[in-house]
C-alpha cells in the first residue's frame, strides 16, 4: 500500500501546495491548521523562479495575476519626504518578469488553499502536541481532536514550527536570530500611489508604505540584538518595541506609529535563519520555513512552493521508501535554498544600511547611474548568485 496517509501541519503556502500534488499522486493528505481560518494579512510576496512553473501546472497563474499588486518602483525618501533615490523593480525581473508576480501573502495562501481543498481533509483550529513514530507509522496527539495514526507527518508550520520542536529539537538550537526584527500593519484609508513602495531610512531601521491591493501596508525593519523574552504574539509589547525603536524617526513615521498603536492586526517577528542538519527524522519531515526559513524579501513563498512540489515528486517516485524520498527531496531543494540563506544578511543592507554613509551611497547609486548600470551594480553587490539569479532581488516583503 505504501505511505499513503500524510498529515501536513500548516495551511499557509507550503502545506496546501504539497496537499495538492500529493493527492494527484494517489496519496491521502490531511491539513491541520492551528488558526480557525486562513490568515488574510501579510506582506506582499513573490511567486517567481521555479514556483512559476509549479503554479502554471496547478492552473492558478491566472488567479495569481488577477490578485497581483501593480508595484513597479521602490522610492527612497528623507526625513522631509523628499525623494532621494529610486529603483525600478522591473530591472530585477529579467526574462521572468512577464510571468512573475508580487501578490499579498493572504491572497496567495487563499488561492493555493482553494486549489487543494477538494483534495485533502482539512482540520482548522487544532494543532499537533505529540508525535510517536515506529516502523509502521506515526501516532499523532492533537490539542483538541482525537489521536490518529498516519503513515507520514510533514511540518509545514513556519518559523516557529511545532513539528520541528517536537521531532527535531528546540527552536533556540535550530533558528538563528539575524539581528533584525520585521513588522507589518495594514493602514486602512491610506491613499497611496498603487505603483510605488515608498521607504524611509535611518541607520539600522527602515519604514515603508506598500500600496498592496485594496489597502496600504506599513512595513518596518529594525536592527536589534535578540530580545531576551521575545514573543511574536505579545502584540502590545511589540508595539512598544517599535515605538521606542522609531521614536526619533522623521517622515510619516509618527503618524504611522499612532495608527499601529490602535490596530489589532500587527504582525511582528524576528528575522531568523533556520538551519536543521537534516530535514527528516524517520517518518517525519520539514518543509518551507520550518526547514529553511530565510525570512526576507518574498523568497520564502517561492521556495515553499518549489519545495512542496519537489517533496511530492520524490514521494511519488518512492512511495514505499520514505527515507529515500526524503533524502532525494532534501538534496534537490537545498540547492535552491542554501544560496538564499547565505545571502540574507547581505541583501538586508540594500533596504536597511547600517550607517548614514551607506544610506547616502545607496541613494546616490540609484540617482546618478544609468538604469542598467545601477541595476547591475545592485545585483552584484546584493547577490552572490550573479546576474542570472539577481532577478530575484530584494523587496520589502516578508515570507
Protein Blocks (a to p, Z undefined) as FASTA:
>chain_A
ZZmbccdehjflmmmmmmmmmmmnopacddddfbfbdcfbdcddddehjllmmmmmnopm
mmmmmmpcfbfbdcdddfkopafbdcdfklmnmmmlmmgccddfklmmmmmmmmmmmmpc
cdehiacfbdcddfkbccdddfklccdddfbdcdfebjklfklmmmnopfklmcccehia
cdddddehiacdfkbccddddehiacdddfkgoiacddddddddddfklcfklmmlmmmm
mmmmmmmpghjllmmmmmmmmpckbccddddddddfbfcehjaccehjllmpghighlmm
mmmmmmmmmmmmmmmmmmmlmklmmmmmmmmmmmmmmmmmmmmmmmmmmmmccbfklmmm
mmmmmmmpcfklmmmmmmmmmocnbjmlmmmcccdddZZ
